[in-house]
Protein backbone atom coordinates (compact mmCIF):
# COMPACT_ATOMS: atom_id res chain seq x y z
CA UNK A 1 0.00 0.00 0.00
CA UNK A 2 1.50 3.32 -1.06
CA UNK A 3 1.86 5.98 1.60
CA UNK A 4 -0.22 9.16 1.38
CA UNK A 5 1.67 12.19 0.07
CA UNK A 6 1.53 14.08 3.36
CA UNK A 7 2.99 11.09 5.19
CA UNK A 8 5.84 10.81 2.68
CA UNK A 9 6.56 14.50 3.20
CA UNK A 10 6.46 14.08 6.97
CA UNK A 11 8.83 11.09 6.88
CA UNK A 12 11.27 13.11 4.75
CA UNK A 13 11.33 15.79 7.49
CA UNK A 14 9.74 18.15 4.95
CA UNK A 15 12.80 18.02 2.74
CA UNK A 16 13.49 21.32 0.99
CA UNK A 17 11.08 23.34 3.11
CA UNK A 18 12.71 26.58 4.24
CA UNK A 19 12.56 28.03 7.74
CA UNK A 20 11.06 31.48 8.27
CA UNK A 21 13.01 33.03 11.18
CA UNK A 22 10.45 35.83 11.50
CA UNK A 23 7.51 33.48 12.16
CA UNK A 24 7.27 32.54 15.82
CA UNK A 25 3.55 32.43 16.66
CA UNK A 26 3.62 28.79 17.76
CA UNK A 27 6.57 29.33 20.08
CA UNK A 28 5.03 32.44 21.61
CA UNK A 29 1.69 30.70 22.06
CA UNK A 30 3.31 27.80 23.87
CA UNK A 31 5.26 30.24 26.03
CA UNK A 32 1.86 31.62 27.07
CA UNK A 33 2.66 35.01 25.54
CA UNK A 34 0.36 35.00 22.50
CA UNK A 35 -3.37 34.41 22.20
CA UNK A 36 -4.58 31.94 19.60
CA UNK A 37 -7.04 33.08 16.98
CA UNK A 38 -9.94 33.12 16.44
CA UNK A 39 -10.57 32.04 20.06
CA UNK A 40 -8.38 34.80 21.56
CA UNK A 41 -7.15 32.56 24.38
CA UNK A 42 -3.80 31.84 25.99
CA UNK A 43 -2.83 28.20 26.10
CA UNK A 44 -3.14 28.21 29.89
CA UNK A 45 -6.76 29.35 29.52
CA UNK A 46 -7.56 26.52 27.12
CA UNK A 47 -6.03 23.98 29.46
CA UNK A 48 -7.96 25.35 32.43
CA UNK A 49 -11.40 25.87 30.91
CA UNK A 50 -11.77 23.46 27.99
CA UNK A 51 -11.09 20.12 29.68
CA UNK A 52 -14.25 18.00 29.54
CA UNK A 53 -15.99 20.70 27.51
CA UNK A 54 -16.64 18.07 24.86
CA UNK A 55 -19.09 20.09 22.79
CA UNK A 56 -16.58 22.91 22.39
CA UNK A 57 -13.76 20.53 21.55
CA UNK A 58 -15.92 18.76 18.98
CA UNK A 59 -17.46 21.72 17.20
CA UNK A 60 -14.69 24.30 17.43
CA UNK A 61 -12.06 23.73 14.76
CA UNK A 62 -9.67 26.65 15.09
CA UNK A 63 -7.77 25.51 18.18
CA UNK A 64 -6.30 22.24 16.97
CA UNK A 65 -3.62 23.88 14.80
CA UNK A 66 -2.49 26.00 17.73
CA UNK A 67 -2.36 23.12 20.20
CA UNK A 68 -0.58 20.83 17.75
CA UNK A 69 1.47 22.85 15.25
CA UNK A 70 3.09 20.96 12.39
CA UNK A 71 5.07 22.02 9.34
CA UNK A 72 1.96 22.03 7.18
CA UNK A 73 -0.75 24.60 6.65
CA UNK A 74 -4.28 23.76 7.75
CA UNK A 75 -7.75 25.20 7.51
CA UNK A 76 -7.27 27.90 10.15
CA UNK A 77 -5.60 30.70 8.24
CA UNK A 78 -5.00 32.58 11.48
CA UNK A 79 -2.54 29.91 12.56
CA UNK A 80 0.91 29.48 11.05
CA UNK A 81 2.82 26.37 10.12
CA UNK A 82 5.49 25.27 12.57
CA UNK A 83 8.97 26.57 11.77
CA UNK A 84 12.22 24.68 12.33
CA UNK A 85 13.60 27.26 14.74
CA UNK A 86 10.37 27.10 16.75
CA UNK A 87 10.46 23.32 17.02
CA UNK A 88 14.09 23.44 18.18
CA UNK A 89 13.31 26.05 20.86
CA UNK A 90 10.13 24.31 22.01
CA UNK A 91 11.86 20.96 22.51
CA UNK A 92 14.42 22.59 24.79
CA UNK A 93 11.89 24.43 26.97
CA UNK A 94 10.63 22.29 29.87
CA UNK A 95 7.59 24.54 30.40
CA UNK A 96 6.62 24.15 26.76
CA UNK A 97 6.95 20.37 26.98
CA UNK A 98 4.69 20.36 30.05
CA UNK A 99 2.09 22.32 28.09
CA UNK A 100 2.35 19.96 25.11
CA UNK A 101 1.79 17.08 27.53
CA UNK A 102 -1.27 18.93 28.89
CA UNK A 103 -2.58 19.47 25.35
CA UNK A 104 -2.16 15.77 24.61
CA UNK A 105 -3.95 14.88 27.84
CA UNK A 106 -6.79 17.24 26.95
CA UNK A 107 -7.36 15.51 23.63
CA UNK A 108 -6.88 12.01 24.99
CA UNK A 109 -9.67 12.71 27.49
CA UNK A 110 -11.83 13.98 24.63
CA UNK A 111 -11.24 10.67 22.86
CA UNK A 112 -12.05 8.58 25.96
CA UNK A 113 -8.46 7.89 26.96
CA UNK A 114 -5.89 8.94 29.53
CA UNK A 115 -2.11 8.95 29.71
CA UNK A 116 -1.05 6.51 32.43
CA UNK A 117 2.72 6.81 32.04
CA UNK A 118 4.46 9.67 30.28
CA UNK A 119 7.80 7.87 30.18
CA UNK A 120 6.48 4.85 28.28
CA UNK A 121 3.47 6.46 26.59
CA UNK A 122 1.06 3.94 28.15
CA UNK A 123 -2.58 4.89 27.51
CA UNK A 124 -5.73 3.58 29.15
CA UNK A 125 -9.47 4.19 29.07
CA UNK A 126 -10.91 7.24 30.80
CA UNK A 127 -13.84 6.92 33.19
CA UNK A 128 -16.36 8.06 30.58
CA UNK A 129 -14.77 6.26 27.65
CA UNK A 130 -17.95 4.71 26.24
CA UNK A 131 -19.55 8.02 25.24
CA UNK A 132 -16.25 9.39 23.99
CA UNK A 133 -15.57 6.28 21.90
CA UNK A 134 -19.03 6.67 20.34
CA UNK A 135 -18.23 10.25 19.43
CA UNK A 136 -14.95 9.21 17.84
CA UNK A 137 -16.78 6.64 15.74
CA UNK A 138 -19.44 9.14 14.68
CA UNK A 139 -17.20 12.16 13.97
CA UNK A 140 -14.50 11.02 11.53
CA UNK A 141 -13.00 14.50 11.20
CA UNK A 142 -11.26 13.57 14.46
CA UNK A 143 -9.21 11.06 12.48
CA UNK A 144 -7.50 13.99 10.75
CA UNK A 145 -6.95 15.69 14.08
CA UNK A 146 -5.24 12.58 15.42
CA UNK A 147 -2.87 12.52 12.45
CA UNK A 148 -1.91 16.11 13.25
CA UNK A 149 -1.44 15.30 16.93
CA UNK A 150 0.90 12.42 16.16
CA UNK A 151 2.93 14.45 13.68
CA UNK A 152 3.27 17.24 16.23
CA UNK A 153 4.43 14.89 18.97
CA UNK A 154 7.13 13.63 16.62
CA UNK A 155 8.26 17.18 15.88
CA UNK A 156 8.46 17.89 19.62
CA UNK A 157 10.69 14.90 20.37
CA UNK A 158 7.84 12.96 21.97
CA UNK A 159 7.41 10.26 19.34
CA UNK A 160 7.36 7.54 22.01
CA UNK A 161 3.84 8.76 22.84
CA UNK A 162 2.71 7.88 19.31
CA UNK A 163 3.35 4.19 19.82
CA UNK A 164 1.51 4.33 23.14
CA UNK A 165 -1.57 5.77 21.43
CA UNK A 166 -1.44 3.53 18.37
CA UNK A 167 -1.03 0.31 20.24
CA UNK A 168 -3.73 1.20 22.76
CA UNK A 169 -6.16 1.62 19.87
CA UNK A 170 -4.95 -1.65 18.36
CA UNK A 171 -5.51 -3.46 21.65
CA UNK A 172 -9.02 -2.02 21.86
CA UNK A 173 -9.74 -3.18 18.32
CA UNK A 174 -8.16 -6.61 18.62
CA UNK A 175 -9.04 -7.75 22.15
CA UNK A 176 -12.17 -5.73 22.91
CA UNK A 177 -13.73 -5.02 19.47
CA UNK A 178 -13.80 -1.28 20.18
CA UNK A 179 -12.94 1.57 17.75
CA UNK A 180 -13.09 -0.98 14.98
CA UNK A 181 -14.80 0.74 12.07
CA UNK A 182 -13.37 0.66 8.56
CA UNK A 183 -12.79 4.44 8.67
CA UNK A 184 -10.73 4.26 11.84
CA UNK A 185 -8.84 1.23 10.57
CA UNK A 186 -8.03 3.02 7.32
CA UNK A 187 -6.84 6.15 9.14
CA UNK A 188 -4.76 4.03 11.48
CA UNK A 189 -3.21 1.77 8.88
CA UNK A 190 -2.39 4.45 6.29
CA UNK A 191 -1.78 7.56 8.40
CA UNK A 192 -1.43 7.11 12.15
CA UNK A 193 0.86 4.07 12.06
CA UNK A 194 3.19 5.91 9.70
CA UNK A 195 3.56 9.01 11.89
CA UNK A 196 6.64 7.33 13.35
CA UNK A 197 9.97 8.39 11.88
CA UNK A 198 11.98 5.67 13.59
CA UNK A 199 12.06 3.11 10.79
CA UNK A 200 12.46 -0.01 12.94
CA UNK A 201 9.61 1.03 15.22
CA UNK A 202 7.41 1.95 12.27
CA UNK A 203 7.99 -1.41 10.60
CA UNK A 204 7.28 -3.32 13.82
CA UNK A 205 4.09 -1.38 14.47
CA UNK A 206 2.96 -1.93 10.87
CA UNK A 207 3.62 -5.67 11.12
CA UNK A 208 1.86 -5.90 14.47
CA UNK A 209 -1.20 -4.15 13.03
CA UNK A 210 -1.19 -6.50 10.04
CA UNK A 211 -1.11 -9.55 12.32
CA UNK A 212 -4.03 -8.17 14.31
CA UNK A 213 -5.99 -7.50 11.14
CA UNK A 214 -5.44 -11.15 10.22
CA UNK A 215 -6.89 -12.36 13.50
CA UNK A 216 -3.96 -12.55 15.92
CA UNK A 217 -5.00 -11.08 19.27
CA UNK A 218 -2.94 -8.09 20.37
CA UNK A 219 -3.56 -8.30 24.10
CA UNK A 220 -3.13 -5.71 26.80
CA UNK A 221 -0.20 -7.74 28.06
CA UNK A 222 1.51 -7.53 24.68
CA UNK A 223 0.80 -3.81 24.54
CA UNK A 224 2.33 -3.08 27.94
CA UNK A 225 5.30 -5.35 27.26
CA UNK A 226 6.08 -3.59 23.98
CA UNK A 227 6.21 -0.16 25.65
CA UNK A 228 8.35 -1.49 28.51
CA UNK A 229 10.71 -3.05 25.96
CA UNK A 230 11.12 0.31 24.26
CA UNK A 231 11.88 2.01 27.56
CA UNK A 232 14.47 -0.63 28.47
CA UNK A 233 16.12 -1.21 25.09
CA UNK A 234 15.38 1.95 23.12
CA UNK A 235 13.33 0.11 20.51
CA UNK A 236 9.80 -1.21 20.46
CA UNK A 237 10.84 -3.87 17.94
CA UNK A 238 11.42 -7.33 19.37
CA UNK A 239 15.04 -8.52 19.21
CA UNK A 240 15.80 -11.02 16.50
CA UNK A 241 17.04 -14.39 17.64
CA UNK A 242 20.41 -15.26 16.16
CA UNK A 243 20.74 -18.71 14.65
CA UNK A 244 23.99 -20.53 15.41
CA UNK A 245 25.30 -23.82 14.09
CA UNK A 246 25.29 -26.70 16.53
C-alpha positions as CSV (number, residue, x, y, z in Angstrom):
1,X,0.0,0.0,0.0
2,X,1.5,3.3,-1.1
3,X,1.9,6.0,1.6
4,X,-0.2,9.2,1.4
5,X,1.7,12.2,0.1
6,X,1.5,14.1,3.4
7,X,3.0,11.1,5.2
8,X,5.8,10.8,2.7
9,X,6.6,14.5,3.2
10,X,6.5,14.1,7.0
11,X,8.8,11.1,6.9
12,X,11.3,13.1,4.8
13,X,11.3,15.8,7.5
14,X,9.7,18.2,4.9
15,X,12.8,18.0,2.7
16,X,13.5,21.3,1.0
17,X,11.1,23.3,3.1
18,X,12.7,26.6,4.2
19,X,12.6,28.0,7.7
20,X,11.1,31.5,8.3
21,X,13.0,33.0,11.2
22,X,10.4,35.8,11.5
23,X,7.5,33.5,12.2
24,X,7.3,32.5,15.8
25,X,3.6,32.4,16.7
26,X,3.6,28.8,17.8
27,X,6.6,29.3,20.1
28,X,5.0,32.4,21.6
29,X,1.7,30.7,22.1
30,X,3.3,27.8,23.9
31,X,5.3,30.2,26.0
32,X,1.9,31.6,27.1
33,X,2.7,35.0,25.5
34,X,0.4,35.0,22.5
35,X,-3.4,34.4,22.2
36,X,-4.6,31.9,19.6
37,X,-7.0,33.1,17.0
38,X,-9.9,33.1,16.4
39,X,-10.6,32.0,20.1
40,X,-8.4,34.8,21.6
41,X,-7.2,32.6,24.4
42,X,-3.8,31.8,26.0
43,X,-2.8,28.2,26.1
44,X,-3.1,28.2,29.9
45,X,-6.8,29.3,29.5
46,X,-7.6,26.5,27.1
47,X,-6.0,24.0,29.5
48,X,-8.0,25.4,32.4
49,X,-11.4,25.9,30.9
50,X,-11.8,23.5,28.0
51,X,-11.1,20.1,29.7
52,X,-14.2,18.0,29.5
53,X,-16.0,20.7,27.5
54,X,-16.6,18.1,24.9
55,X,-19.1,20.1,22.8
56,X,-16.6,22.9,22.4
57,X,-13.8,20.5,21.5
58,X,-15.9,18.8,19.0
59,X,-17.5,21.7,17.2
60,X,-14.7,24.3,17.4
61,X,-12.1,23.7,14.8
62,X,-9.7,26.6,15.1
63,X,-7.8,25.5,18.2
64,X,-6.3,22.2,17.0
65,X,-3.6,23.9,14.8
66,X,-2.5,26.0,17.7
67,X,-2.4,23.1,20.2
68,X,-0.6,20.8,17.8
69,X,1.5,22.8,15.2
70,X,3.1,21.0,12.4
71,X,5.1,22.0,9.3
72,X,2.0,22.0,7.2
73,X,-0.8,24.6,6.7
74,X,-4.3,23.8,7.8
75,X,-7.8,25.2,7.5
76,X,-7.3,27.9,10.2
77,X,-5.6,30.7,8.2
78,X,-5.0,32.6,11.5
79,X,-2.5,29.9,12.6
80,X,0.9,29.5,11.1
81,X,2.8,26.4,10.1
82,X,5.5,25.3,12.6
83,X,9.0,26.6,11.8
84,X,12.2,24.7,12.3
85,X,13.6,27.3,14.7
86,X,10.4,27.1,16.7
87,X,10.5,23.3,17.0
88,X,14.1,23.4,18.2
89,X,13.3,26.0,20.9
90,X,10.1,24.3,22.0
91,X,11.9,21.0,22.5
92,X,14.4,22.6,24.8
93,X,11.9,24.4,27.0
94,X,10.6,22.3,29.9
95,X,7.6,24.5,30.4
96,X,6.6,24.2,26.8
97,X,7.0,20.4,27.0
98,X,4.7,20.4,30.1
99,X,2.1,22.3,28.1
100,X,2.3,20.0,25.1
101,X,1.8,17.1,27.5
102,X,-1.3,18.9,28.9
103,X,-2.6,19.5,25.3
104,X,-2.2,15.8,24.6
105,X,-3.9,14.9,27.8
106,X,-6.8,17.2,26.9
107,X,-7.4,15.5,23.6
108,X,-6.9,12.0,25.0
109,X,-9.7,12.7,27.5
110,X,-11.8,14.0,24.6
111,X,-11.2,10.7,22.9
112,X,-12.0,8.6,26.0
113,X,-8.5,7.9,27.0
114,X,-5.9,8.9,29.5
115,X,-2.1,8.9,29.7
116,X,-1.0,6.5,32.4
117,X,2.7,6.8,32.0
118,X,4.5,9.7,30.3
119,X,7.8,7.9,30.2
120,X,6.5,4.8,28.3
121,X,3.5,6.5,26.6
122,X,1.1,3.9,28.2
123,X,-2.6,4.9,27.5
124,X,-5.7,3.6,29.2
125,X,-9.5,4.2,29.1
126,X,-10.9,7.2,30.8
127,X,-13.8,6.9,33.2
128,X,-16.4,8.1,30.6
129,X,-14.8,6.3,27.7
130,X,-17.9,4.7,26.2
131,X,-19.6,8.0,25.2
132,X,-16.2,9.4,24.0
133,X,-15.6,6.3,21.9
134,X,-19.0,6.7,20.3
135,X,-18.2,10.2,19.4
136,X,-14.9,9.2,17.8
137,X,-16.8,6.6,15.7
138,X,-19.4,9.1,14.7
139,X,-17.2,12.2,14.0
140,X,-14.5,11.0,11.5
141,X,-13.0,14.5,11.2
142,X,-11.3,13.6,14.5
143,X,-9.2,11.1,12.5
144,X,-7.5,14.0,10.7
145,X,-7.0,15.7,14.1
146,X,-5.2,12.6,15.4
147,X,-2.9,12.5,12.4
148,X,-1.9,16.1,13.2
149,X,-1.4,15.3,16.9
150,X,0.9,12.4,16.2
151,X,2.9,14.5,13.7
152,X,3.3,17.2,16.2
153,X,4.4,14.9,19.0
154,X,7.1,13.6,16.6
155,X,8.3,17.2,15.9
156,X,8.5,17.9,19.6
157,X,10.7,14.9,20.4
158,X,7.8,13.0,22.0
159,X,7.4,10.3,19.3
160,X,7.4,7.5,22.0
161,X,3.8,8.8,22.8
162,X,2.7,7.9,19.3
163,X,3.4,4.2,19.8
164,X,1.5,4.3,23.1
165,X,-1.6,5.8,21.4
166,X,-1.4,3.5,18.4
167,X,-1.0,0.3,20.2
168,X,-3.7,1.2,22.8
169,X,-6.2,1.6,19.9
170,X,-4.9,-1.6,18.4
171,X,-5.5,-3.5,21.6
172,X,-9.0,-2.0,21.9
173,X,-9.7,-3.2,18.3
174,X,-8.2,-6.6,18.6
175,X,-9.0,-7.8,22.1
176,X,-12.2,-5.7,22.9
177,X,-13.7,-5.0,19.5
178,X,-13.8,-1.3,20.2
179,X,-12.9,1.6,17.8
180,X,-13.1,-1.0,15.0
181,X,-14.8,0.7,12.1
182,X,-13.4,0.7,8.6
183,X,-12.8,4.4,8.7
184,X,-10.7,4.3,11.8
185,X,-8.8,1.2,10.6
186,X,-8.0,3.0,7.3
187,X,-6.8,6.1,9.1
188,X,-4.8,4.0,11.5
189,X,-3.2,1.8,8.9
190,X,-2.4,4.4,6.3
191,X,-1.8,7.6,8.4
192,X,-1.4,7.1,12.2
193,X,0.9,4.1,12.1
194,X,3.2,5.9,9.7
195,X,3.6,9.0,11.9
196,X,6.6,7.3,13.4
197,X,10.0,8.4,11.9
198,X,12.0,5.7,13.6
199,X,12.1,3.1,10.8
200,X,12.5,0.0,12.9
201,X,9.6,1.0,15.2
202,X,7.4,2.0,12.3
203,X,8.0,-1.4,10.6
204,X,7.3,-3.3,13.8
205,X,4.1,-1.4,14.5
206,X,3.0,-1.9,10.9
207,X,3.6,-5.7,11.1
208,X,1.9,-5.9,14.5
209,X,-1.2,-4.2,13.0
210,X,-1.2,-6.5,10.0
211,X,-1.1,-9.6,12.3
212,X,-4.0,-8.2,14.3
213,X,-6.0,-7.5,11.1
214,X,-5.4,-11.2,10.2
215,X,-6.9,-12.4,13.5
216,X,-4.0,-12.5,15.9
217,X,-5.0,-11.1,19.3
218,X,-2.9,-8.1,20.4
219,X,-3.6,-8.3,24.1
220,X,-3.1,-5.7,26.8
221,X,-0.2,-7.7,28.1
222,X,1.5,-7.5,24.7
223,X,0.8,-3.8,24.5
224,X,2.3,-3.1,27.9
225,X,5.3,-5.4,27.3
226,X,6.1,-3.6,24.0
227,X,6.2,-0.2,25.7
228,X,8.3,-1.5,28.5
229,X,10.7,-3.0,26.0
230,X,11.1,0.3,24.3
231,X,11.9,2.0,27.6
232,X,14.5,-0.6,28.5
233,X,16.1,-1.2,25.1
234,X,15.4,2.0,23.1
235,X,13.3,0.1,20.5
236,X,9.8,-1.2,20.5
237,X,10.8,-3.9,17.9
238,X,11.4,-7.3,19.4
239,X,15.0,-8.5,19.2
240,X,15.8,-11.0,16.5
241,X,17.0,-14.4,17.6
242,X,20.4,-15.3,16.2
243,X,20.7,-18.7,14.7
244,X,24.0,-20.5,15.4
245,X,25.3,-23.8,14.1
246,X,25.3,-26.7,16.5
